[in-house]
Amino acid sequence: MISIIPVNTKVRSKLLMKVSKLADEDDLILGNTALYTFSGDSLYALLRDQEVLGFIQYYTKKKKPEITIHRICVRQDCRRLGYGKLLLQVLMTECLSTHIQLMRLKCPVGIPANHFYESTGFTFKGPELARTGRALNCWELVVTKQGAGHEDQKENS
C-alpha cells in the first residue's frame, strides 16, 4: 500500500534516516559531493509498506506566499510510475489549503528532472549560475485546484 506522510525533520527518526539514505544514493548518481541536510525544511515521504520510495523536500517562505522545492527524489527503480507527480499533488494540495499560489525550484541543466518539471506544468523562467558555478534551470508553477488533482478538474474531451 502506498502512503505519503509528513516527516518531522527536527527529530532524528528511523524514517528520516531512510529518507537520508535515499538522498545520499541519489547524490552519488547526480555527482553531488555535499552531504544533504533536511534542517529547517519540510518533508513528505512516499512509502510502500514502510519502505521509502521517494520524498519531496521544500521550504515555505514566511514573507511571501510561495514554496521553494529543494528536492523531489524517487528511487531509481520506481521512476516513471507516477510517484513524482503524486508527491507534487500532495504539495499542491497543501499550498491550496494554506493559500500559497506559487512553487519555485532550480534544477541542474542537462538532467532528466527538467523534462519532468516541464511535463507537470512548471514554466521555465531562465537559467542561473549557482554559487558553485553549476548551471541551473529556474522553474515556477502557479498552483491551481486543477493542478492539484481536485474533483473539479476538467477532463480533456
Backbone hydrogen bonds in HBPLUS format (Angstrom, degrees):
<---DONOR---> <-ACCEPTOR-->    atom                        ^
c    i                          cat <-CA-CA->   ^        H-A-AA   ^      H-
h    n   atom  resd res      DA  || num        DHA   H-A  angle D-A-AA Bond
n    s   type  num  typ     dist DA aas  dist angle  dist       angle   num
A0003-SER N   A0047-LEU O   2.85 MM  44  5.21 153.4  1.92 146.5 152.4     1
A0047-LEU N   A0003-SER O   2.71 MM  44  5.21 172.4  1.72 164.4 167.0     2
A0005-ILE N   A0045-ALA O   2.96 MM  40  5.48 152.3  2.04 151.8 157.2     3
A0045-ALA N   A0005-ILE O   2.84 MM  40  5.48 164.0  1.87 159.7 160.1     4
A0007-VAL N   A0043-LEU O   2.85 MM  36  5.41 156.7  1.90 151.0 149.1     5
A0017-MET N   A0013-SER O   2.99 MM   4  6.24 153.4  2.07 146.6 154.1     6
A0018-LYS N   A0014-LYS O   2.97 MM   4  6.28 148.7  2.07 145.8 154.1     7
A0019-VAL N   A0015-LEU O   2.96 MM   4  6.29 157.7  2.01 152.7 158.7     8
A0020-SER N   A0016-LEU O   2.87 MM   4  6.06 158.1  1.91 147.5 153.9     9
A0021-LYS N   A0017-MET O   2.95 MM   4  6.18 149.2  2.05 142.4 150.3    10
A0022-LEU N   A0018-LYS O   3.14 MM   4  6.45 157.0  2.19 146.3 151.4    11
A0023-ALA N   A0019-VAL O   2.95 MM   4  6.27 156.9  2.01 150.4 157.3    12
A0024-ASP N   A0020-SER O   2.89 MM   4  6.16 156.8  1.95 149.5 155.4    13
A0025-GLU N   A0021-LYS O   2.98 MM   4  6.26 157.1  2.03 149.0 154.9    14
A0026-ASP N   A0022-LEU O   2.96 MM   4  6.19 156.5  2.01 149.2 155.6    15
A0027-ASP N   A0023-ALA O   2.90 MM   4  6.15 149.1  2.00 146.6 155.5    16
A0028-LEU N   A0024-ASP O   3.19 MM   4  6.50 150.3  2.28 145.4 151.7    17
A0029-ILE N   A0025-GLU O   3.32 MM   4  6.67 152.4  2.40 142.3 148.9    18
A0030-LEU N   A0026-ASP O   2.95 MM   4  6.24 157.9  1.99 153.2 159.3    19
A0031-GLY N   A0027-ASP O   2.83 MM   4  5.82 121.4  2.17 141.3 156.0    20
A0032-ASN N   A0027-ASP O   2.88 MM   5  4.82 141.9  2.02 142.3 144.4    21
A0041-ASP N   A0038-PHE O   3.10 MM   3  5.58 163.3  2.13 131.8 136.3    22
A0042-SER N   A0058-TYR O   2.77 MM  16  5.33 172.7  1.78 169.5 169.2    23
A0058-TYR N   A0042-SER O   2.93 MM  16  5.33 163.3  1.96 146.8 151.5    24
A0044-TYR N   A0056-ILE O   3.02 MM  12  5.42 157.0  2.08 150.4 157.8    25
A0056-ILE N   A0044-TYR O   2.99 MM  12  5.42 151.1  2.08 148.5 156.4    26
A0046-LEU N   A0054-GLY O   2.82 MM   8  5.02 176.1  1.82 138.5 138.5    27
A0053-LEU N   A0046-LEU O   2.82 MM   7  5.58 169.9  1.83 159.5 162.8    28
A0048-ARG N   A0051-GLU O   2.92 MM   3  5.18 151.9  2.00 140.5 149.3    29
A0051-GLU N   A0048-ARG O   3.00 MM   3  5.18 158.4  2.05 110.4 117.2    30
A0075-ARG N   A0053-LEU O   2.71 MM  22  5.38 174.0  1.72 159.9 160.6    31
A0055-PHE N   A0073-CYS O   2.79 MM  18  5.43 146.9  1.89 150.3 160.3    32
A0073-CYS N   A0055-PHE O   2.91 MM  18  5.43 169.2  1.93 161.5 164.1    33
A0057-GLN N   A0071-ARG O   2.76 MM  14  5.12 166.3  1.78 158.3 162.6    34
A0070-HIS N   A0057-GLN O   2.82 MM  13  5.47 147.8  1.93 134.3 143.9    35
A0071-ARG N   A0057-GLN O   3.22 MM  14  5.12 160.4  2.26 139.8 137.0    36
A0059-TYR N   A0068-THR O   2.85 MM   9  5.22 151.8  1.93 144.4 153.9    37
A0068-THR N   A0059-TYR O   2.85 MM   9  5.22 166.8  1.87 157.1 160.8    38
A0061-LYS N   A0066-GLU O   3.09 MM   5  5.87 161.6  2.12 162.5 168.3    39
A0066-GLU N   A0064-LYS O   2.84 MM   2  5.58 133.4  2.05 107.4  93.3    40
A0067-ILE N   A0102-LEU O   2.91 MM  35  6.39 155.7  1.96 154.2 161.8    41
A0104-ARG N   A0067-ILE O   2.84 MM  37  6.28 154.0  1.91 157.5 166.4    42
A0069-ILE N   A0104-ARG O   2.79 MM  35  6.12 164.8  1.81 176.2 173.9    43
A0078-CYS N   A0075-ARG O   2.84 MM   3  5.31 160.1  1.88 121.7 127.9    44
A0079-ARG N   A0076-GLN O   3.47 MM   3  5.63 171.3  2.48 110.3 110.8    45
A0086-LEU N   A0082-GLY O   3.01 MM   4  6.21 149.5  2.10 143.5 152.6    46
A0087-LEU N   A0083-TYR O   2.97 MM   4  6.25 156.2  2.03 149.6 154.7    47
A0088-LEU N   A0084-GLY O   3.02 MM   4  6.32 156.7  2.07 145.9 152.4    48
A0089-GLN N   A0085-LYS O   2.86 MM   4  6.12 154.5  1.93 148.6 155.7    49
A0090-VAL N   A0086-LEU O   3.11 MM   4  6.41 153.3  2.18 148.0 154.0    50
A0091-LEU N   A0087-LEU O   3.17 MM   4  6.47 157.8  2.22 146.3 152.0    51
A0092-MET N   A0088-LEU O   2.81 MM   4  6.10 153.5  1.88 152.4 160.7    52
A0093-THR N   A0089-GLN O   2.94 MM   4  6.12 155.4  2.00 146.6 152.7    53
A0094-GLU N   A0090-VAL O   3.07 MM   4  6.36 153.1  2.14 143.1 150.3    54
A0095-CYS N   A0091-LEU O   2.91 MM   4  6.20 153.7  1.97 145.8 153.4    55
A0096-LEU N   A0092-MET O   2.96 MM   4  6.28 161.1  1.99 152.3 156.0    56
A0097-SER N   A0093-THR O   3.06 MM   4  6.30 156.0  2.11 147.0 153.4    57
A0098-THR N   A0094-GLU O   3.06 MM   4  6.25 131.0  2.31 143.7 156.1    58
A0098-THR N   A0095-CYS O   3.15 MM   3  5.25 137.7  2.34  98.8 110.6    59
A0100-ILE N   A0095-CYS O   2.78 MM   5  4.60 165.7  1.80 141.4 140.6    60
A0099-HIS N   A0096-LEU O   3.35 MM   3  5.02 166.9  2.36  98.9 102.0    61
A0143-VAL N   A0101-GLN O   2.88 MM  42  4.87 157.6  1.93 120.2 127.4    62
A0103-MET N   A0141-LEU O   2.90 MM  38  5.16 156.6  1.96 147.1 154.8    63
A0141-LEU N   A0103-MET O   2.83 MM  38  5.16 146.3  1.94 151.3 156.6    64
A0105-LEU N   A0139-TRP O   3.06 MM  34  5.37 147.9  2.17 147.6 146.6    65
A0139-TRP N   A0105-LEU O   2.90 MM  34  5.37 169.3  1.91 162.7 162.3    66
A0107-CYS N   A0137-ASN O   2.87 MM  30  5.18 156.2  1.93 145.5 153.4    67
A0137-ASN N   A0107-CYS O   2.69 MM  30  5.18 168.8  1.70 151.7 153.6    68
A0109-VAL N   A0135-ALA O   3.00 MM  26  5.72 167.0  2.02 136.8 137.5    69
A0114-ASN N   A0111-ILE O   3.18 MM   3  6.22 161.9  2.21 133.0 134.8    70
A0115-HIS N   A0112-PRO O   2.95 MM   3  5.53 132.5  2.18 116.4 127.2    71
A0116-PHE N   A0112-PRO O   3.39 MM   4  6.84 151.3  2.47 144.7 152.8    72
A0116-PHE N   A0113-ALA O   3.02 MM   3  4.90 115.3  2.46  92.4 108.8    73
A0117-TYR N   A0113-ALA O   2.98 MM   4  6.34 159.9  2.02 158.0 161.5    74
A0118-GLU N   A0114-ASN O   3.10 MM   4  6.32 161.9  2.13 146.6 151.4    75
A0119-SER N   A0115-HIS O   2.91 MM   4  6.07 159.0  1.96 147.1 153.2    76
A0120-THR N   A0116-PHE O   3.04 MM   4  6.23 128.4  2.31 144.3 157.6    77
A0120-THR N   A0117-TYR O   3.26 MM   3  5.21 139.1  2.43  94.7 105.9    78
A0122-PHE N   A0117-TYR O   3.03 MM   5  5.39 149.6  2.12 163.5 154.6    79
A0121-GLY N   A0118-GLU O   3.25 MM   3  5.50 164.8  2.27 111.3 112.8    80
A0123-THR N   A0140-GLU O   2.65 MM  17  5.24 164.7  1.68 158.2 161.3    81
A0140-GLU N   A0123-THR O   3.00 MM  17  5.24 147.7  2.11 137.0 147.2    82
A0125-LYS N   A0138-CYS O   2.78 MM  13  5.34 175.8  1.78 151.2 152.0    83
A0138-CYS N   A0126-GLY O   2.85 MM  12  5.49 159.9  1.89 157.9 164.6    84
A0128-GLU N   A0136-LEU O   2.83 MM   8  5.16 139.5  1.99 149.0 155.0    85
A0136-LEU N   A0128-GLU O   2.71 MM   8  5.16 162.4  1.74 167.3 171.0    86
A0130-ALA N   A0134-ARG O   2.87 MM   4  5.29 171.9  1.88 152.9 155.6    87
A0133-GLY N   A0130-ALA O   2.83 MM   3  5.12 158.5  1.87 111.6 119.0    88
A0148-ALA N   A0144-THR O   3.16 MM   4  6.42 134.9  2.37 142.5 154.4    89
A0148-ALA N   A0145-LYS O   3.18 MM   3  5.15 133.3  2.41  94.9 107.6    90
A0150-HIS N   A0145-LYS O   3.35 MM   5  5.74 167.9  2.37 160.0 158.2    91
A0149-GLY N   A0146-GLN O   3.28 MM   3  5.53 164.5  2.31 107.9 111.5    92
A0153-GLN N   A0150-HIS O   3.01 MM   3  5.63 149.1  2.10 125.0 126.3    93
